[in-house]
Each structure stands twice: as C-alpha cells, then as structure tokens.
Amino acid sequence: MRMIRIPTGPALVGLLLALSGLPASAQTLPPWASRCSLEAWTVDPQGRTNVRAAPSTKAAILGTVPSASRRVASPEEGAAVSVVASMNGFFLVREIDLSDIETASPDRKLGKVFRGSGWIHGSQLDFHIQNGDGLRATPARDASVSVRFGRTGTDGAGDPDAVVVQMHGCSGRNVEATLRTIDGKELGRGWLVRDAREGETPPAVTCARQLTTCN
C-alpha cells in the first residue's frame, strides 16, 4: 500500500493556496488569514527587512525595506507599515512610509526600497506600548488581564514597562505578541487589546510613531 505524505508548515500553506485556486501573491489575501488594522515599523539587525510574496520563509522575496537595527534605543528608524492581516506568524503590510527615517536621518542612504504589498515575519516588526494594563488571553475588551505590566519611573506612574519581542498574530485592532520588560525580564505572550482597561488604568494604546507619541 502506497503511503501519502501530508505536507506541513510552509509546504502546507503553498498547497492550500494552490488548491484554493488563488495565486501565492501578496496581492491576494488568503480567505483563512486573520484581518486587522494596525501600524508597526520594521526592525532587523541587518538594517533591512525582507518582504515576501506569501506568508512563508519559502516564498519569493519581493524586495526589502530599511529597518531599525534593534528594538530598544536603535540608532536608526525603521519603515512604518500598515498591517492588514496575519497568517502563519507573518503579517501582510501595505502603505510603506519612510517619513520617520527621512526626518531623523535625512542623509541616510536607503538604497532601493520596496513600495508594494507583501508579507513580513512577526519577528521583524515592532511598535510602542503607550498605555494599557497588561496582556489578555483572548482579543476581547472584557477579557481579564493574564499578564500585568509594571510601570516605568521611580513612582511607578510612567509608561508600561513592556517592549515587543515578537508579534504573532492580529485581529481587528488587537495584536498578539510576546513581551519583555525594558531591562530584559520575560513577561509572556498574549493579546494587547485596543482600548481595554481595568479600573483607573488608561485604555490600552499601541503606537508606531518612532519620533513622537500617538496621543
């Protein structure tokens, strides 16, 4: 009896795209992708981030965009992007914006910049956590806090002491991410839910402006 091997991981993504009749293209949103509306910026130690044709490390590289070199206190800014969907740990981005780079470093040599739509892995995207009380287990505003943030500042009244390690998924205006504290302590993984709050805590807000705040 002949055994049939079932593909997994990136190979399964490619098979599903083929069976659906849809091209493995950044222009086509797979029907099983999670739709969202977020802002982020690119980060990569090499200073440039790959934009791929499909949500897979096996997918063709459409081009690259300039990136911040690290997540905290980077000497350079990354390309700001609009995120419209997530799948398989990748995020579909559009509307690539270089204005923060051009403002901070007008003489920076950017080279050829990809300007279309494409998929970027969540390990190469970042954003500020500007307000909020913690992570939730589900992307629901009434979900209780599963991982609570500390606050910066000596009086504990500053910004959330939390920075992004990796983005995993998105839903609506909410994003699933792994976080750590500014000094490197692991916080955990969960959902940052837009406008969620408990008690007197300011509503949760994420921000993709690297040179200013979003309030």
Secondary structure by P-SEA (a helix, b strand, c coil): cbbbbbbcaaaaaaaaaaaaccccccccccccbbbbbbbbbbbbcccbbbbbccccccccccbbbbbcccccccccccbbbbbccccccbbbbccccaaaaaaacccccccccccbbbbbccccccccccccccccccccccccccbbbbbccccccccccccccccccccccbbbbbbbccccccbbbbbbcccccccccccbbbbcccccccc
